[in-house]
Amino acid sequence: MSNKAVINTEKAPAAIGPYSQAIKAGNTVYLSGQIPLNPETMEIISDDFEAQARQVFTNLQAVCEEAAGTLGDIVKLNLYLVDLDNFAIVNKVMEEFFSSPFPARAAVGVKALPKGSQVEAEAVMIIGD
């Protein structure tokens, strides 16, 4: 018998491929990558990197909340940036959404992201005891 559960919310963009927004296994939640899609229109919210970063964290937060957690419960965060020159901006935006102690994190430069996004974030969250 599996203790795996699918997490899905309309407050974050629907999956644009064969994956779930998140999967909960025990008290660990694996959050799929979020790009800066508006959940209602499924369009990239802006060409502005800072606005895209805010939307990514807003989407991630919605999935965390659907799984009965918060961004503060994230223990590992992976960021994917098309332009690593935006590293300082994503750090600034991240500090608007997270507080110390911050999760472990990687920031990786990539050639391209789905739908022309400039940033994507995926995470692992631990909830409960």
Order of alpha helices (4+ residues) and beta strands (2+ residues): beta-beta-beta-alpha-beta-alpha-beta-beta
